[in-house]
Amino acid sequence: MPKYVFTEDEWMTWSGEYSNHTLKAVDGSTYKYVKGRPMDAPLPGTGDYDRALGVDTFGPGGEYEAHEHQTPMYYYVIKGRGIMRVGDEERVVERGAWIYTPPGLKHYTKNTGDEDLAYIGFGGNPHRDDQGIHEPIAE
């Protein structure tokens, strides 16, 4: 597997199988991550850098329920079709869409298409225990 240059077929295999889980937002609320596949491991050299960078993929019907972050986040859609809502703005997104979520503003993603919806996500990654981006909750 290459380390630095990836084809679509290669990056689509990073995440393995779909998963469902409940997460805790920075405001203490909980939300679901449904039929999604985040990257299993950070890219080389990104683990000690204070930014989150990765690819999230959602199967048909998959979604991230509304949640917020303490830092700005940026998303670039690379495959599929869905809906993304940031604050009170909701739009259909497809390959090439660029999404910005300011700190503290709830955002939501849902795959409304018949194939995987995937985006590159980039943003702050606070390392303090009380400032996580997505904290898993045991179910």
C-alpha positions as CSV (number, residue, x, y, z in Angstrom):
1,M,0.0,0.0,0.0
2,P,1.4,3.4,-0.9
3,K,2.1,5.9,1.9
4,Y,1.7,9.3,0.1
5,V,-0.1,9.1,-3.2
6,F,-3.5,7.3,-3.3
7,T,-6.0,6.3,-6.0
8,E,-9.7,6.3,-5.2
9,D,-9.7,2.5,-5.0
10,E,-6.9,2.7,-2.4
11,W,-8.4,5.4,-0.1
12,M,-11.8,3.7,-0.2
13,T,-10.3,0.7,1.5
14,W,-8.8,2.6,4.4
15,S,-11.8,2.3,6.7
16,G,-12.9,-1.3,6.4
17,E,-16.5,-2.1,7.4
18,Y,-19.3,0.3,8.2
19,S,-19.8,1.0,11.9
20,N,-22.5,2.5,14.1
21,H,-21.8,4.2,17.4
22,T,-22.8,7.0,19.8
23,L,-20.5,9.9,20.4
24,K,-20.4,12.8,22.9
25,A,-20.2,16.3,21.6
26,V,-18.2,19.1,23.2
27,D,-21.4,20.5,24.7
28,G,-22.1,17.2,26.4
29,S,-24.9,16.1,24.2
30,T,-24.8,12.8,22.4
31,Y,-25.3,12.0,18.7
32,K,-25.1,8.9,16.4
33,Y,-22.6,8.0,13.8
34,V,-24.5,5.6,11.5
35,K,-23.2,3.4,8.7
36,G,-19.9,5.3,8.5
37,R,-16.3,4.4,8.0
38,P,-13.7,6.8,9.3
39,M,-10.0,6.2,8.7
40,D,-8.6,3.5,10.9
41,A,-5.3,5.3,11.5
42,P,-3.9,8.8,10.7
43,L,-1.8,9.4,7.7
44,P,2.0,9.2,8.2
45,G,3.3,12.1,10.2
46,T,-0.2,13.4,11.2
47,G,-0.5,11.7,14.6
48,D,1.7,14.3,16.3
49,Y,0.4,17.3,14.4
50,D,-2.4,19.4,16.0
51,R,-4.9,18.9,13.2
52,A,-7.4,16.2,12.3
53,L,-7.1,15.0,8.7
54,G,-8.9,12.0,7.2
55,V,-11.5,10.6,5.0
56,D,-15.0,9.7,6.3
57,T,-17.3,7.5,4.2
58,F,-21.0,6.9,4.7
59,G,-23.0,4.1,3.1
60,P,-26.4,4.8,1.6
61,G,-28.6,6.1,4.5
62,G,-25.6,6.7,6.7
63,E,-25.4,9.9,8.7
64,Y,-23.7,12.0,11.4
65,E,-26.3,13.4,13.6
66,A,-26.0,17.2,14.5
67,H,-23.0,18.0,16.6
68,E,-20.4,20.8,17.0
69,H,-16.7,21.2,17.5
70,Q,-14.5,23.6,19.4
71,T,-12.4,24.4,16.3
72,P,-13.2,25.1,12.7
73,M,-13.6,22.1,10.4
74,Y,-13.5,21.9,6.6
75,Y,-14.9,19.2,4.4
76,Y,-14.4,18.5,0.7
77,V,-16.8,15.9,-0.9
78,I,-14.9,13.4,-3.1
79,K,-17.6,10.9,-3.8
80,G,-21.4,10.4,-3.7
81,R,-24.3,12.6,-2.9
82,G,-25.9,13.8,0.3
83,I,-27.2,16.6,2.5
84,M,-25.0,18.7,4.8
85,R,-26.5,21.2,7.2
86,V,-24.4,23.8,9.0
87,G,-26.4,26.0,11.4
88,D,-29.6,26.8,9.5
89,E,-28.1,26.3,6.1
90,E,-28.8,22.9,4.4
91,R,-27.7,22.0,0.9
92,V,-27.4,19.0,-1.3
93,V,-23.7,18.2,-1.8
94,E,-21.9,16.1,-4.4
95,R,-18.3,15.6,-5.5
96,G,-16.5,19.0,-5.4
97,A,-18.6,20.6,-2.7
98,W,-16.7,22.5,0.0
99,I,-18.2,22.8,3.5
100,Y,-17.0,25.0,6.4
101,T,-18.2,24.5,10.0
102,P,-17.3,27.4,12.4
103,P,-16.5,26.5,16.0
104,G,-19.6,25.9,18.1
105,L,-22.0,25.7,15.2
106,K,-23.9,22.4,14.9
107,H,-23.6,20.5,11.6
108,Y,-25.1,17.4,10.1
109,T,-24.3,14.9,7.3
110,K,-26.6,12.4,5.6
111,N,-26.0,10.2,2.6
112,T,-29.1,10.4,0.4
113,G,-27.6,8.6,-2.6
114,D,-27.3,5.0,-3.7
115,E,-23.5,4.8,-3.3
116,D,-21.0,5.8,-0.7
117,L,-20.7,9.5,0.3
118,A,-17.1,10.3,1.1
119,Y,-15.4,13.5,2.1
120,I,-11.9,14.7,3.2
121,G,-12.2,16.4,6.6
122,F,-9.6,18.8,8.0
123,G,-9.6,20.9,11.2
124,G,-8.5,21.4,14.7
125,N,-7.7,18.4,16.9
126,P,-7.4,19.5,20.5
127,H,-5.2,17.2,22.5
128,R,-6.6,18.1,25.9
129,D,-8.8,15.3,27.3
130,D,-11.7,17.7,27.9
131,Q,-11.6,19.0,24.3
132,G,-12.1,15.9,22.1
133,I,-13.6,16.1,18.7
134,H,-15.7,12.9,18.8
135,E,-15.7,10.9,22.0
136,P,-17.1,7.4,21.9
137,I,-19.7,6.3,24.5
138,A,-20.0,2.7,25.5
139,E,-23.4,1.4,24.6
